[in-house]
Amino acid sequence: MKKIILLALLVGLTGCGKSEVEKAKYDAEMKEIRYNRMAKEFIQASLKDPDSAKFRNQQGFCGEVNAKNSFGAYTGFKRFIAADRNMIVMEDSLPPQEFEKVWGSVCN
């Protein structure tokens, strides 16, 4: 009787694991969350008032940020690419055509 119960438990538990597709989807979602968090940290570290940063339309290392300048006024949303702490490209830091080219190749 104990063997039958044990066998039933083992068979039941083998069906509890996630499928490969579910695991891959979960891993991709966790990777996106990590990239978003890292990019926010990189951008905030580069701002005059990191606590004022408001983010939107963020996907991985690309997105838009609005933050206060040294006068305490919000500057308006600007696109960014934050590959790492030392590689941050803000929309107004490059000529428009160059930024569009980089944005198109990295963020789309």
N, C-alpha and C positions, 0 to 999 in steps of 0.2 A: 504494500500500500504506500509506504514511504517513497519507494522508487517511482511509482506512478505520479505521485504529487510532485516530486522533484523534477521528473521529466516534463510534466505539464508546466511547471514554473520556468524551466529552461527554454522550452518552446515559446512560451508567452513572452519572455524577456527578449528573445532574439528579434522579435517584431517591433520592439520599442526604440531601436536605434533609428537615426535619421538616414535617409537615403543619400546617395552620393550627390544627387541634384540639390537636395535640401542643404547638405553640408556646403556645397560650392556657393549656393546663394547666400547662406549665412556668412561664410568667409568673405564674400564680396561686400556684403553690407557692413561687416565689422571693419574691413579695410577702408571703405568710404568714410565711416565715422572717424577712424583714426586720422585719415588725411584731412578731413574737415577740422578736427580739433588741432592738429599740428599747424595747419595754415592759419587758423585764428590766432594761435599763440605767436607765430612768426609775425603776423601783421600787427597785433597788439604791441609787441615788443618794439616795433618801429614807429609807433605813434607818440605824439606829444601827450595825449591823454588816453591811455589804453582802456580805461574803464568806460569811456564814452563810445567805444566802437559798437556800431550796429551793422550786422551782416545780413546779406540776402543773396538769393540766387547762387548759393555756393555749391559747387560740385568738386570735391577733391581739393586740389590746390588752387582752384580758380573761383572767383566770386566777385562780390561788390561789397564795399565797406563805406560807411559814413562815420566820421569822427570829428571831434572838436579840434579846432586849431588853437594857436597860442592866445587868441583873443577870446576863446570860450564859445565860439560860434561853430555850428556844424557846417561842413564844407560841401555837403552833397555827396551822393553815392558815386564812387569811382571804382572801376574794375581793377582787379589785382590778380597777379599770379605769384604764388609763394611756394617755390620749390624747396627751399630750406631757409634757415635763419639769415644766411648771407646772400640769398638769391631771391629778392623780392622785387617785382616789377609792378609799379603802379601805373595806371592809365596815363597820368599826366607826366610821367618821368621819361617818356619816349615820344618822338614825333608820332602823330596819329596813325600814319600808314604803317610804320614799323610795329607799333603796338598791335594793330589789327592783324598783321601777319603772324606775330608771335601768339596772340590770342587764338587765332584760327588754327594754328598748328598744335598748340598745347591743350586748349580748353574745349575744342569742339570734337 
